[in-house]
Amino acid sequence: LDGCLFLYPKEHWNTIINKYQQLPDTKDKRQFLRIFLSGATTCEYDKQGRINILSPLISYAGLQKDCVIIGTGDRLEIWAEDAWCEFFNSTKDNMSDIAENIFNESVGI
């Protein structure tokens, strides 16, 4: 969704799919699912702990030599290093405003 790849544990992925299936059958839902799920693939680690990323996904995320892998709580994200740096640098100065917008006293953080 943000120019990076999302990696979910299988159990969490199944939960996401179940939630999507419960949404009303609208044109937007169908279009979203077609695009979003068209890149979905099961990955398995090799003996050295690596995964094989398919070329359409490499192209989508602009992955080349150097990548950044970050954890976001429920998933990992794989970013092209230059895209991550651009995102980080454009966002870091707004973190206080972003936090204020998404967290409130009812969250208790």
N, C-alpha and C positions, 0 to 999 in steps of 0.2 A: 504494500500500500504506500510506502514512503520511499520507494526506490531501493529497498533492501529486501533480503529474504528472511522469512520467519521460520523458525524451527520449533515445533511443538512436540512434547512427549505424546505418544499415541493416545493415551487415556484422555489427555486434555483436548487433543484434536477431535476425538470422538464426541466430547462434550460440546465443542463448538459446532460441529456438524449437526448434532441433535437440536441445538438452539436455532440454527439456521432453518432446519426443516419445520420448525414450529411457527415460523413467520408466515404471514398471509402470502398467498401466491400472487405476487404482483409483478409487473414488468420489471421494476427496479430490482426486485429480489432475483428474478431469473437472470437478468443481465449481470448483476454482481456475482452471483454464484458461477456463472459460465466463465467469467474472466478469473475470478479469485481461485476457483477450484481447478481450472485448466492447468495451473502450474503445480498443483499438489502432487507430491510423490513420496513414497516411503523410502527412507534412507537407512542403511545399515552401516555400522562401523566396520572397517576392516581390522586386521590384527594389530595395526599400528594406531588405531583410534581415529582414522580418517573417514570422511564420507565422500562419495562421488556426487558432485553437483552437475545436473544435466545442462547441456549447452544453452537451451532457451532461458534457463534461470540465470546462468552466468551472464548472458547478454542483457536480460532485463535489469539486473542489479549492477551492470557495468563492472563486474569483477575482473580484475586483471591479476597482476602479480601480488600486490599487497592488499590484504583485507583486514577488517576489524570485526571482531565478534564480541557482542555485548549481551549481557543478561538483562531482561526487563521484568523479571519476576516469574511470569508464566511461560516465557519462551526465550529463545536465543535469537538474535538478529545478526545477519552477516551483511556487512556494508563494504563497498569499495572504499579504500582508505581515503581517497580524495573526497568522496561524497560524505563520509562520516565527518571529516574535518570541516567541510563546508557547513553541514548541519549543526555541528557542535558550536562552531564559531558564531553562527548566526542566531543561535538560541541561548547561549550561556548568559548573556547580559540581561535576558528577559526572565531568568529562572525565578526571581522573586515574584514577579507578576503572574507567571504561570502557576506557581505554587499557590498563590493567593486565590486564583480563579478556580482551581480544582479541589483545594482543601478548604474545609470550613470547620467551625467549632464542633459540629455534629460528628465529624470523622474522628475526632479525638487525637489528632497527631500534633 
